[in-house]
Amino acid sequence: MPLECRESGYLLSTFWANNDTVRYTLGIRKETVADWHRCNIPLPYAYDIPSAVPYHLNVTNKGYPALIYSGDHDFVVPHVGTQEWIRSLNLSILDDWRPWYVGGQVAGFTRRYSNNLTFATVKGAGHTAPEYKLKECLEMLRRWLSGASL
């Protein structure tokens, strides 16, 4: 399978995610979750959720750490829209908009809010940021999980 082809990666991710050892390691108990599928199209929605803000408030008001990131070249869910709904949460800004770096290069910009919420952009990344900027996204996640500053 040519690995430079996006579709090959999608197919391989399906095999990986449905592997019994992987599912066990991720804590997915047998019989609780059907096979994983990358895309679930068409989506069989039975109802519409007019806003996800109450769900985000539920998580952030409990102080659970949350990392929200966007590729700055994402035209599906642009980072400015993500910033707008974060503003709707009415959280205080603890660490204002600033660049974050990987290997001495600007990897994106970040802002930290009250209630353990961190927002970051990934410079040059599209909708699925790790697909475009793997090294930067891995470093962002590593720092966030360890409690280090981006």
Long-range contacts (C-beta under 8 A, 24 or more apart in sequence): 6-131, 9-131, 10-38, 13-38, 14-38, 52-85, 53-85, 53-88, 53-89, 56-85, 56-89, 57-89, 60-89, 60-91, 60-113, 60-115, 60-116, 60-117, 61-115, 63-115, 63-116, 64-116, 65-116, 65-117, 65-118, 65-144, 66-116, 66-117, 66-118, 67-118, 67-120, 67-140, 67-141, 67-144, 68-117, 68-118, 68-119, 68-120, 69-108, 69-119, 69-120, 69-121, 69-122, 69-129, 69-137, 69-140, 70-119, 70-120, 70-121, 70-122, 70-129, 71-121, 71-122, 71-124, 71-125, 71-126, 71-127, 71-128, 71-129, 71-132, 71-133, 72-108, 72-109, 72-121, 72-122, 72-123, 72-124, 72-125, 73-124, 73-125, 73-126, 73-132, 74-125, 74-126, 74-127, 74-129, 75-126, 75-127, 76-127, 77-127, 79-121, 82-119, 83-119, 86-113, 86-117, 86-119, 89-113, 89-117, 91-115, 91-117, 95-149, 100-140, 100-150, 102-135, 102-136, 102-139, 102-140, 103-135, 107-133, 107-136, 107-139, 107-140, 108-136, 108-140, 110-150, 118-144, 118-150, 120-150
